[in-house]
Amino acid sequence: MDNTRYHIETEVATGYLADQSEPEAQRFVFAYTITVTNQGSRGAQLIRRHWIITDGEQQVQEVHGEGVVGEQPYIEPGASYRYTSGAILETAVGSMHGSYEMLSEDGTLFDAEIAPFTLAAPNALN
């Protein structure tokens, strides 16, 4: 596959939502904002997502679904799409990684990998 045609970059910013979390009930709520940028030479649509979410006790959840936040955005070459979603963990620290299934304008399906990122409540990593 020609990687110059199909090149999706992701940037992630995370935050802890203290007002929605209940540490005494083992409920830690996190938000993450992902910017998906099409660095390739072909437009592509984000069709499906696959997440692997691991908490601090090594409990793993897998999430599969259509698009992201109810959308299946089409991203032109050089353009970006940004969205915010969330995750609820039973521990103050965890991680996420996964992939997006993309459909190129030429009909090619390809995966855009999302590198692991950390979810952590304040002072949880000290």
ABEGO torsion letter per residue (X at the ends): XBAAABBBBBBBBBBBBAAABBAAAGBBBBBBBBBBBBABABBBBBABBBBBBBBAAGBBBBBBBBEBGGBBBBBBBGBBBBBBBBBBBABABBBBBEBBBBBBAAGBBBBBBBBBBBBBBBGAAX
